[in-house]
Amino acid sequence: MHDYQPVRFGIIGFGIRGKQLMRAAGFPEPTWIDEQIKAHAENKQNTNYQDYMEQEQLNIEINGVCDIFSVYSREAAIAGSNVNREGAAGKMGKEPKQYKTYLELLDAPDIDAVIIAAPDHWHAPMAIEAAKRGKHVYCEKPVSWTVPETYELVRVVKEKGIVFQLGHQGRQ
């Protein structure tokens, strides 16, 4: 265990890929945990729950969530509070703030980095705005829809000196 301060994340987009990325970061939806426990009870060879729980805890916290659908935003906040990786009856931590727009989330002083899991055409514009604000970025593929957007993103990332990572189906 290290004595480093946690990296404070925000997530933009909580659809299918957003949920998967939050789980990978160590913040599963409580109902997903319940489903994994049930699946193991029904089939002892299914070790998904045990395997998941054995994964190292990353030194991060989720401080903000944003999705244009309020139901998804609420689900993201619940997952972000699941610091103990527990089921629906478990003890949750502090819920992250729900933001109405990604720009509000990017302007938050308690967000160091963002996970961008929004629809594809938003990836580059959101990543550019995050980089302009000095936020580190994990962005799902595709990075952009146009070549000029790609060059602009590269320019801003280099100018601001942020860490940028592009996710590509588990091949980060």
Secondary structure, 3 states (H helix, E strand, C coil): CCCCCCEEEEEECCCHHHHHHHHHCCCCCHHHHHHHHHHHHHCCCCCHHHHHHHCCCCCEEEEEEECCCHHHHHHHHHHHCCCCCCCCCCCCCCCCEEECCHHHHHHCCCCCEEEECCCHHHHHHHHHHHHHCCCEEEEECCCCCCHHHHHHHHHHHHHHCCCEEEECCCCC
